[in-house]
Amino acid sequence: MSHRCDWPLALSVSPKEMNAAALDAMAAAGICQIELSSGDIAPYYDELDFPRRAGKIVSLAREHGVTVSSLHLPFAPFSALDPASPKPAVRRYAVEKQSELLRACGDAGIPLAVIHPSGEPYLPRWRENRMACAIETIGKISEAATACGVTLCLENLPRTCLCRTSDEMLRFLRAIPDLRVVFDTNHSLKEDNVHYIRAVGEKIVTLHVSDYDFIDERHKLPGEGKNDWEAILSALEEVGYAGRFLYELRSGYTYEQIAENYRYLTGRE
């Protein structure tokens, strides 16, 4: 059993927010941890030069009172990075590039990395083969993460992606012992969020917090969708969740709005 008031406030941020002014504003709002995220692989290389500059990026954030505590590994373009691709060359490239980024995380002291299990869309008849391909690929990436001292966290996904149900997530977890879970509160379209949380349990080590309409992911501020937040937070407490309360939102919300929402949900007001 854990308690929600112990979960530190964190936020998923884009490379464009890795500057002094934005970091100062985050810290002033009480956002003490961040996840650096870009769906496409290009910003990690072209904008950030992350494999060579990860330590400087972490130091910049620390100088302004913020800790880079995770990296969201890129998942696009699907044609190049899909770990569930039936093409061996694509899977090899995914292992190569994600491993390079993980080594940079390890060298910079970033403890967590988030990864998607697949691209999309997938036809039902493809699903079993894609599962097998993804488990093999994620297994190799997990080995690289462990070697670097980084915990690899697999994300539950919506629509036709893999890990859209807890049964699929559990298949990965049984096959890859070091793998852990990032639970996204606006991705479950086939299964109730509370059921998913209880099924995966203590393997959840971090979150992506946002709200939605149960039709598709929306990344709205909690309270603007249909999630039962008391039920979700209670389920997380029941399974002993002890990670960050990390928001992953669409653009348009201020840091103070996010902090106010956090204080309300966690009982800090």
Protein Blocks (a to p, Z undefined) as FASTA:
>chain_A
ZZfklpccdddddfklmcfklmmmmmmnopabdcdddfblklmmmmnommmmmmmmmmmm
mmnopacfbdcddfbdfklmmmkbcbfklmmmmmmmmmmmmmmmmmnopabdcddfbdcd
ddfklmmmmmmmmmmmmmmmmmmmmmnopacdddddehjbghkbfklmmmmmmmmmmbcc
dddfklbmkbcfklmmmmnmmmpgbdcddddehlacfkiaehiambdfklmmmmmmmnop
abdcdddddehiafklmmmmmmmmnopZZ
